[in-house]
């Protein structure tokens, strides 16, 4: 899992503010298809929002942790049912402070 400083997380939260969720985790949870879609989205955008339909906060935390560990990404924020995930591209678009 990639780690970020608090300044980097703050910068990424500001960048993610205007984004819409690009992946939705349904009642089936983190299926292989959902993980592939998250992978594609991270490869295209670097910074994404994922919406989880789980009502359980601990389950959403586990989903964020599993996404980040599996895809070598960094958790930026978990607020409500929205998970924000960052993984730098091979040619990064976002320049972190």
N, C-alpha and C positions, 0 to 999 in steps of 0.2 A: 504494500500500500504506500502510495506517495504521501509525503507529509508537507504541510505548508506552515509558514509563520502566520502569526495573527494579522500582520499587515497585508500579507498576500491574500488571506481569507477575506479581509475587509474589502480589498480591491476587487476580488472576484464576486463578492456579494453585490457590490455596486454595479458591476458589469451585468450580472444575472437579473437585476431588478426588472428590466424591461422584457426579458425572455418569456416565452410561453412554454409550457411543458411539451416535450417532443416525444416522450415515451410514457405510456400508462401501464402500471402494474395492476392487473385485475385480481379477481378473487382467487385465481389459481396460483398467485404468487410469482416468484422469479422462475419462470419456465425457461427452457433453452431458447425459445423464440424471443422472449423478452430480453434476455442477455445478449443475443445477437443484435437486436435492434439498438440496445444501449451502446454496444461496441461500435456499430456503424455510425451512430449519432455522435459519439465522442471522437471518432476518426474525422468526421466532417466538421464539427463545430468546436471542439475542445472543451467548451463549457456548456452544460445542458441542465435543464430542469426535468425531473422525473416525477410524475404524480402517482402516488400509491393509493389504492382504494381500501387498504387495510385500516380498520378502526383502532387497532392495537398499536400504541406508540412503540413498545418494545419490538414488535414485529417489523415496523418501519425502520427502526434503528438497525435491526439485523439485516434488512434488505440493503440498506445503504452500506453497511460494513461488507456484506458479501459482494456487492457490485464493485466496491473499491478494491477489495483483496483480489478478486478474480480478474479484473481488467487493469490492474496496476494504476488505479486512479486515486484521486484525493477527494475526501468528503469536504465540501465547502460549508454546507448548511443543511439542517433539517428543521423546517418550520412547518407545523401543521402536517399536511399530507404531501408537501412538496420537498423533494430531495434535490440538492444541487451538487453536481459532480463535475470535477475538472480533471482533464488529462491533457498534457501538452502534446501538440501535433509534432510530426517530424520537422516541419517548418512552422514554428509557433507564430500564431497571429497575435495573441495576447502577450504583452511583455510585462511580466510580474515585477513589482517593486522589490 
